[in-house]
Amino acid sequence: YATSHGPYDPSRDAFQDFADAQQQAQQEDKLILIQIGGNWCSWCHKLERFFNKTDSVKQLRNETFVSIKVNVSPENGNEDFLNEMPEFEGYPFIVITDAYGEVLNSRTSGALEEGFGYSESKFIEYFTYWKNAELEH
């Protein structure tokens, strides 16, 4: 968790985080995974727990992406940053960009759910696709 209050931190500068992620992604030859949500969002917490406890998905995520979280809440809606992202409905929202910040893919996490949680197999398929796409460059 980023803070004791939950995974999303309203005090962070999304533009700075994204710039830092691009620098790191270029150095490590990775893509960038942006999770957009807030601590008010129960599925955002579910996603965080899922990543933390599902080693196969966590490992694949860490091998493939530099991850950042962008907070959306009354304290900080990050509107300017979100205006540069694809349009979406629902949280958490996932955006994948290349190491230079070009958006490659986006989806609401609902596509990756199964039952009352997230699907390990769907996430592995999704992340593996992008890992392989990255390797082809």
Backbone as ProteinMPNN parsed JSONL, in Angstrom:
{"seq_chain_A": "YATSHGPYDPSRDAFQDFADAQQQAQQEDKLILIQIGGNWCSWCHKLERFFNKTDSVKQLRNETFVSIKVNVSPENGNEDFLNEMPEFEGYPFIVITDAYGEVLNSRTSGALEEGFGYSESKFIEYFTYWKNAELEH", "coords_chain_A": {"N_chain_A": [[0.82, -1.196, 0.0], [0.434, 2.223, -0.77], [-0.018, 4.262, 1.021], [-1.071, 4.468, 4.455], [-3.725, 4.771, 4.275], [-4.693, 3.541, 2.092], [-4.281, 2.265, -1.292], [-4.186, 4.409, -3.076], [-2.909, 7.666, -3.484], [-3.727, 10.862, -2.863], [-2.03, 13.051, -2.785], [-0.028, 12.767, -4.6], [1.742, 13.664, -7.62], [0.479, 13.186, -10.631], [1.459, 13.653, -13.215], [4.203, 13.877, -12.793], [4.758, 11.345, -11.712], [4.147, 9.795, -13.941], [6.021, 10.73, -15.772], [8.378, 9.917, -14.462], [7.951, 7.164, -14.536], [8.082, 6.704, -17.272], [10.753, 7.234, -17.781], [11.966, 5.202, -16.277], [10.84, 2.949, -17.529], [11.932, 3.151, -20.067], [14.618, 2.731, -19.497], [14.53, 0.133, -18.478], [13.355, -1.295, -20.437], [10.508, -1.694, -20.569], [6.886, -1.698, -20.521], [4.268, 0.617, -19.518], [2.016, 0.508, -16.851], [-0.909, 1.909, -15.944], [-2.929, 2.468, -13.248], [-6.054, 3.65, -12.589], [-7.943, 5.093, -10.129], [-9.468, 5.114, -6.847], [-9.356, 5.419, -3.245], [-11.887, 5.169, -2.243], [-13.088, 3.289, -3.695], [-14.218, 0.091, -3.869], [-13.509, -2.012, -5.577], [-11.046, -1.179, -6.437], [-9.464, -1.604, -4.213], [-9.777, -4.351, -4.093], [-8.452, -5.091, -6.424], [-5.855, -4.326, -5.829], [-5.293, -6.039, -3.642], [-5.551, -8.463, -4.978], [-3.404, -8.334, -6.847], [-1.308, -8.317, -4.988], [-1.502, -10.776, -3.72], [-1.525, -12.738, -5.655], [0.823, -14.448, -6.937], [1.74, -15.251, -9.503], [0.584, -13.444, -11.28], [1.469, -11.025, -10.224], [4.248, -11.261, -10.553], [4.472, -11.418, -13.35], [3.394, -8.929, -13.992], [5.327, -7.245, -12.829], [7.57, -7.902, -14.324], [6.907, -6.987, -16.821], [5.852, -4.408, -16.774], [6.232, -0.975, -15.683], [4.612, 0.217, -12.961], [2.089, 2.576, -12.129], [-0.123, 4.458, -10.01], [-3.02, 6.407, -10.353], [-4.754, 8.767, -8.659], [-8.217, 9.363, -8.134], [-10.355, 11.453, -6.66], [-12.329, 13.511, -4.391], [-10.401, 15.188, -3.132], [-8.345, 15.247, -4.957], [-8.786, 15.172, -8.198], [-7.302, 14.799, -10.442], [-7.849, 15.837, -13.022], [-6.638, 17.1, -15.262], [-4.654, 15.321, -15.998], [-6.19, 13.035, -16.562], [-7.58, 13.921, -18.761], [-5.842, 13.458, -20.788], [-5.891, 10.806, -21.111], [-7.495, 7.785, -22.403], [-11.088, 7.817, -22.845], [-13.292, 6.67, -20.284], [-15.44, 4.479, -18.394], [-16.139, 3.734, -15.148], [-14.32, 2.293, -12.405], [-11.671, 0.285, -10.989], [-9.676, 1.7, -13.599], [-7.694, 0.663, -16.282], [-4.777, 1.517, -17.982], [-2.509, 0.941, -20.575], [0.646, 1.94, -21.617], [3.313, 2.657, -23.944], [6.901, 2.9, -23.402], [7.303, 5.542, -23.831], [5.024, 6.829, -23.251], [2.907, 6.615, -24.993], [-0.389, 5.692, -25.576], [-1.363, 2.346, -25.624], [-3.332, 0.513, -25.026], [-6.46, 0.157, -23.307], [-8.663, -0.595, -20.65], [-11.621, -1.216, -18.712], [-11.487, -2.658, -15.533], [-13.423, -4.511, -15.205], [-13.619, -6.284, -17.309], [-11.831, -8.175, -16.616], [-12.685, -9.585, -14.536], [-13.906, -12.248, -12.455], [-16.485, -14.022, -11.12], [-16.697, -12.944, -7.825], [-14.392, -11.514, -7.809], [-11.113, -10.948, -9.189], [-9.822, -12.448, -12.183], [-7.332, -14.8, -12.343], [-6.396, -16.191, -14.607], [-7.343, -14.602, -16.727], [-5.973, -12.199, -16.305], [-3.346, -13.093, -16.582], [-3.334, -13.857, -19.248], [-3.847, -11.379, -20.457], [-1.678, -9.73, -19.588], [0.464, -11.278, -20.541], [0.114, -11.146, -23.275], [0.807, -8.443, -23.727], [3.381, -8.438, -22.774], [4.626, -10.074, -24.648], [4.144, -8.555, -26.93], [5.72, -6.4, -26.36], [8.237, -7.59, -26.426], [8.545, -8.045, -29.092], [9.296, -5.678, -30.219]], "CA_chain_A": [[0.0, 0.0, 0.0], [1.201, 3.463, -0.9], [-0.179, 4.982, 2.284], [-1.855, 3.673, 5.402], [-5.144, 4.989, 3.977], [-5.074, 2.772, 0.921], [-3.277, 2.258, -2.364], [-4.157, 5.638, -3.866], [-2.413, 8.789, -2.694], [-4.161, 12.105, -3.518], [-1.0, 14.092, -2.779], [0.977, 12.522, -5.637], [1.646, 14.399, -8.88], [0.337, 12.144, -11.656], [2.342, 13.946, -14.354], [5.563, 13.544, -12.369], [4.827, 9.883, -11.618], [4.14, 9.257, -15.306], [7.334, 11.059, -16.346], [9.353, 9.015, -13.827], [7.685, 5.816, -15.04], [8.59, 6.626, -18.644], [12.212, 7.146, -17.706], [12.299, 3.863, -15.791], [10.43, 1.981, -18.548], [12.922, 3.214, -21.147], [15.858, 2.105, -19.006], [14.337, -1.297, -18.204], [12.686, -1.868, -21.592], [9.198, -2.148, -20.129], [5.708, -0.878, -20.775], [3.763, 1.275, -18.311], [0.665, 0.138, -16.45], [-1.5, 2.97, -15.129], [-4.19, 2.106, -12.605], [-6.765, 4.863, -12.223], [-9.003, 4.763, -9.175], [-9.403, 5.855, -5.597], [-9.517, 4.587, -2.055], [-13.326, 5.027, -2.015], [-13.571, 2.304, -4.671], [-13.938, -1.234, -3.293], [-12.828, -2.857, -6.568], [-9.642, -0.743, -6.481], [-8.818, -2.349, -3.12], [-9.763, -5.765, -4.507], [-7.403, -5.265, -7.43], [-4.588, -4.226, -5.108], [-5.115, -7.298, -2.902], [-5.362, -9.517, -5.979], [-2.016, -8.249, -7.317], [-0.375, -8.633, -3.911], [-1.542, -12.169, -3.267], [-1.472, -13.669, -6.786], [2.238, -14.311, -7.31], [1.951, -15.411, -10.947], [0.193, -12.188, -11.931], [2.363, -9.979, -9.717], [5.558, -11.433, -11.182], [4.326, -11.049, -14.758], [3.215, -7.475, -14.015], [6.59, -6.579, -12.52], [8.509, -8.149, -15.427], [6.43, -6.384, -18.063], [5.422, -3.02, -16.634], [6.433, -0.057, -14.569], [3.23, 0.504, -12.571], [1.757, 3.752, -11.325], [-1.537, 4.626, -9.698], [-3.484, 7.786, -10.441], [-5.877, 8.958, -7.748], [-9.388, 10.17, -8.481], [-11.171, 11.647, -5.459], [-12.606, 14.942, -4.212], [-9.185, 15.94, -2.791], [-7.526, 15.396, -6.156], [-9.417, 14.434, -9.287], [-6.33, 14.64, -11.534], [-8.594, 16.036, -14.274], [-5.761, 17.43, -16.393], [-3.997, 14.081, -16.416], [-7.19, 12.131, -17.147], [-7.949, 14.441, -20.08], [-4.894, 12.918, -21.758], [-6.098, 9.362, -21.149], [-8.721, 7.415, -23.123], [-12.321, 7.962, -22.066], [-13.658, 5.42, -19.636], [-16.511, 4.446, -17.401], [-15.913, 2.735, -14.117], [-13.002, 2.18, -11.766], [-10.415, 0.848, -11.481], [-9.476, 1.707, -15.041], [-6.306, 0.296, -16.567], [-4.229, 2.013, -19.246], [-1.151, 0.488, -20.876], [1.34, 2.786, -22.591], [4.701, 2.265, -24.183], [7.856, 3.563, -22.516], [7.297, 6.974, -24.132], [3.738, 7.384, -22.843], [1.891, 6.447, -26.034], [-1.386, 4.716, -25.124], [-1.479, 1.147, -26.454], [-4.527, -0.254, -24.705], [-7.108, 0.539, -22.061], [-9.889, -1.337, -20.371], [-12.087, -1.229, -17.341], [-11.057, -3.927, -14.967], [-14.548, -5.436, -15.241], [-13.35, -7.316, -18.316], [-10.871, -9.12, -16.044], [-13.277, -10.131, -13.314], [-14.519, -13.568, -12.468], [-17.196, -14.154, -9.859], [-16.648, -11.752, -6.97], [-13.024, -11.02, -7.755], [-10.414, -10.887, -10.466], [-9.462, -13.738, -12.754], [-5.895, -15.004, -12.543], [-6.124, -16.593, -15.989], [-7.577, -13.462, -17.629], [-4.868, -11.25, -16.143], [-2.132, -13.684, -17.165], [-3.486, -13.761, -20.7], [-3.75, -9.955, -20.819], [-0.305, -9.268, -19.383], [1.365, -12.038, -21.415], [-0.043, -10.555, -24.605], [1.578, -7.195, -23.803], [4.797, -8.777, -22.613], [5.089, -10.566, -25.947], [4.116, -7.414, -27.86], [6.896, -5.596, -26.014], [9.438, -8.309, -26.851], [8.646, -8.009, -30.546], [9.842, -4.376, -30.668]], "C_chain_A": [[0.862, 1.258, 0.0], [1.133, 4.27, 0.396], [-0.981, 4.09, 3.206], [-3.343, 3.781, 5.086], [-5.612, 4.173, 2.784], [-4.058, 2.956, -0.183], [-3.156, 3.569, -3.132], [-3.813, 6.824, -2.994], [-2.764, 10.102, -3.401], [-3.065, 13.149, -3.615], [0.028, 13.896, -3.894], [0.689, 13.334, -6.895], [1.635, 13.367, -10.01], [1.279, 12.384, -12.836], [3.789, 13.57, -14.022], [5.743, 12.03, -12.286], [4.93, 9.26, -13.006], [5.48, 9.534, -15.993], [8.414, 10.138, -15.779], [9.197, 7.593, -14.362], [8.225, 5.655, -16.456], [10.108, 6.481, -18.641], [12.638, 5.731, -17.292], [11.977, 2.802, -16.852], [11.422, 1.965, -19.707], [14.216, 2.519, -20.732], [15.716, 0.594, -18.904], [13.64, -2.02, -19.351], [11.348, -2.493, -21.199], [8.104, -1.23, -20.663], [5.285, -0.229, -19.458], [2.312, 0.858, -18.09], [0.145, 1.226, -15.52], [-2.821, 2.452, -14.56], [-4.841, 3.395, -12.115], [-7.915, 4.481, -11.297], [-8.877, 5.601, -7.928], [-9.674, 4.937, -4.43], [-10.981, 4.402, -1.657], [-13.892, 3.841, -2.797], [-13.195, 0.899, -4.208], [-13.198, -2.135, -4.282], [-11.358, -2.446, -6.736], [-8.848, -1.466, -5.385], [-8.717, -3.831, -3.475], [-8.632, -6.021, -5.493], [-6.032, -5.244, -6.764], [-4.291, -5.527, -4.348], [-4.834, -8.449, -3.851], [-3.92, -9.518, -6.484], [-1.052, -8.71, -6.227], [-0.365, -10.109, -3.561], [-1.416, -13.185, -4.405], [-0.076, -13.574, -7.411], [2.466, -14.371, -8.809], [1.666, -14.1, -11.676], [1.133, -11.063, -11.514], [3.726, -10.047, -10.409], [5.519, -10.992, -12.649], [4.17, -9.532, -14.891], [4.558, -6.777, -13.819], [7.635, -6.774, -13.62], [8.18, -7.298, -16.644], [6.255, -4.872, -17.963], [6.14, -2.29, -15.504], [5.019, 0.405, -14.2], [3.119, 1.814, -11.808], [0.257, 3.748, -11.055], [-1.874, 6.109, -9.772], [-4.78, 7.906, -9.643], [-6.989, 9.79, -8.38], [-10.254, 10.26, -7.236], [-11.442, 13.141, -5.319], [-11.348, 15.76, -3.881], [-8.34, 16.213, -4.031], [-8.1, 14.523, -7.259], [-8.485, 14.179, -10.461], [-6.959, 14.841, -12.914], [-7.674, 16.282, -15.461], [-5.076, 16.184, -16.921], [-5.006, 13.17, -17.125], [-7.657, 12.607, -18.514], [-7.02, 13.905, -21.168], [-5.031, 11.396, -21.911], [-7.349, 9.041, -21.98], [-9.945, 7.624, -22.216], [-12.687, 6.633, -21.446], [-14.85, 5.599, -18.723], [-16.138, 3.368, -16.403], [-14.471, 2.668, -13.645], [-12.869, 0.795, -11.162], [-10.324, 0.719, -12.991], [-7.995, 1.495, -15.302], [-5.909, 0.848, -17.936], [-2.816, 1.46, -19.387], [-0.561, 1.439, -21.901], [2.714, 2.184, -22.867], [5.612, 3.108, -23.286], [7.899, 5.075, -22.735], [5.931, 7.608, -23.864], [2.645, 7.305, -23.886], [0.906, 5.358, -25.601], [-1.51, 3.564, -26.12], [-2.813, 0.44, -26.237], [-5.152, 0.332, -23.449], [-8.342, -0.323, -21.887], [-10.312, -1.128, -18.933], [-11.752, -2.605, -16.803], [-12.191, -4.946, -14.942], [-14.353, -6.568, -16.231], [-12.472, -8.427, -17.755], [-11.394, -9.759, -14.76], [-13.785, -11.544, -13.546], [-15.194, -13.751, -11.124], [-17.131, -12.848, -9.084], [-15.243, -11.178, -6.872], [-12.42, -10.97, -9.141], [-9.936, -12.267, -10.883], [-7.964, -13.827, -12.982], [-5.607, -15.312, -14.015], [-6.323, -15.431, -16.961], [-6.448, -12.444, -17.527], [-3.587, -11.801, -16.762], [-2.18, -13.583, -18.685], [-3.257, -12.324, -21.176], [-2.304, -9.47, -20.72], [0.676, -9.991, -20.298], [1.31, -11.494, -22.835], [0.85, -9.324, -24.732], [3.061, -7.445, -23.573], [5.377, -9.237, -23.945], [5.122, -9.449, -26.987], [5.364, -6.56, -27.631], [8.169, -6.259, -26.52], [9.637, -8.236, -28.364], [9.231, -6.71, -31.062], [11.336, -4.478, -30.912]], "O_chain_A": [[1.883, 1.334, 0.684], [2.118, 4.883, 0.809], [-1.512, 3.064, 2.779], [-4.139, 2.976, 5.57], [-6.809, 4.122, 2.499], [-3.092, 3.705, -0.037], [-2.133, 3.818, -3.771], [-4.351, 6.978, -1.898], [-2.165, 10.426, -4.427], [-3.154, 14.052, -4.447], [0.87, 14.767, -4.112], [-0.462, 13.65, -7.195], [2.659, 12.751, -10.308], [1.833, 11.437, -13.394], [4.507, 13.02, -14.857], [6.756, 11.495, -12.736], [5.698, 8.323, -13.224], [6.008, 8.681, -16.707], [9.262, 9.637, -16.519], [10.185, 6.902, -14.61], [8.76, 4.603, -16.806], [10.671, 5.699, -19.407], [13.547, 5.145, -17.879], [12.752, 1.866, -17.05], [11.721, 0.908, -20.264], [14.83, 1.807, -21.526], [16.654, -0.145, -19.203], [13.363, -3.216, -19.257], [11.094, -3.667, -21.465], [8.367, -0.145, -21.18], [5.874, -0.495, -18.41], [1.497, 0.857, -19.012], [0.69, 1.44, -14.437], [-3.714, 2.048, -15.305], [-4.255, 4.139, -11.328], [-8.754, 3.649, -11.641], [-8.259, 6.666, -7.939], [-10.16, 3.819, -4.599], [-11.283, 3.557, -0.815], [-15.036, 3.439, -2.587], [-12.016, 0.547, -4.155], [-12.353, -2.934, -3.878], [-10.524, -3.262, -7.127], [-7.711, -1.885, -5.601], [-7.71, -4.483, -3.197], [-7.941, -7.036, -5.412], [-5.157, -6.044, -7.095], [-3.176, -6.048, -4.405], [-3.993, -9.304, -3.576], [-3.282, -10.569, -6.546], [-0.085, -9.416, -6.512], [0.666, -10.642, -3.149], [-1.221, -14.372, -4.146], [0.177, -12.745, -8.284], [3.292, -13.629, -9.34], [2.409, -13.7, -12.572], [1.545, -10.249, -12.34], [4.286, -9.023, -10.8], [6.41, -10.288, -13.124], [4.744, -8.922, -15.793], [4.892, -5.839, -14.543], [8.489, -5.911, -13.825], [9.071, -6.93, -17.409], [6.476, -4.145, -18.931], [6.585, -2.886, -14.524], [4.305, 0.932, -15.053], [3.947, 2.122, -10.952], [-0.521, 3.121, -11.773], [-1.109, 6.957, -9.311], [-5.767, 7.227, -9.925], [-6.737, 10.781, -9.066], [-10.825, 9.26, -6.801], [-10.856, 13.95, -6.04], [-11.24, 16.91, -4.306], [-7.705, 17.261, -4.148], [-7.931, 13.304, -7.262], [-8.828, 13.431, -11.375], [-6.647, 14.116, -13.859], [-7.896, 15.741, -16.544], [-4.931, 16.005, -18.13], [-4.699, 12.601, -18.172], [-8.082, 11.8, -19.341], [-7.382, 13.901, -22.344], [-4.362, 10.786, -22.744], [-8.169, 9.925, -22.232], [-9.84, 7.607, -20.989], [-12.419, 5.58, -22.024], [-15.212, 6.71, -18.338], [-15.855, 2.229, -16.775], [-13.535, 2.952, -14.393], [-13.886, 0.177, -10.847], [-10.825, -0.236, -13.583], [-7.145, 2.075, -14.627], [-6.623, 0.664, -18.921], [-2.024, 1.503, -18.446], [-1.178, 1.718, -22.929], [3.203, 1.327, -22.131], [5.134, 3.93, -22.504], [8.464, 5.806, -21.922], [5.7, 8.769, -24.201], [1.565, 7.865, -23.695], [1.311, 4.237, -25.295], [-1.735, 3.782, -27.311], [-3.359, -0.161, -27.162], [-4.462, 0.931, -22.624], [-8.981, -0.727, -22.859], [-9.487, -0.894, -18.051], [-11.739, -3.59, -17.54], [-11.95, -6.126, -14.686], [-14.853, -7.675, -16.03], [-12.375, -9.501, -18.348], [-10.648, -10.384, -14.006], [-14.052, -11.964, -14.672], [-14.538, -13.647, -10.087], [-17.462, -11.784, -9.606], [-14.943, -10.43, -5.941], [-13.134, -10.951, -10.143], [-9.681, -13.135, -10.049], [-7.391, -13.027, -13.723], [-4.678, -14.753, -14.598], [-5.559, -15.287, -17.915], [-6.014, -11.888, -18.536], [-2.831, -11.063, -17.393], [-1.179, -13.262, -19.325], [-2.566, -12.087, -22.166], [-1.775, -8.872, -21.657], [1.627, -9.379, -20.783], [2.333, -11.393, -23.512], [1.567, -9.172, -25.722], [3.904, -6.735, -24.123], [6.48, -8.842, -24.324], [6.021, -9.402, -27.826], [5.979, -6.065, -28.575], [9.08, -5.578, -26.991], [10.759, -8.35, -28.856], [9.626, -6.635, -32.225], [11.968, -3.492, -31.291]]}, "name": "protein", "num_of_chains": 1, "seq": "YATSHGPYDPSRDAFQDFADAQQQAQQEDKLILIQIGGNWCSWCHKLERFFNKTDSVKQLRNETFVSIKVNVSPENGNEDFLNEMPEFEGYPFIVITDAYGEVLNSRTSGALEEGFGYSESKFIEYFTYWKNAELEH"}
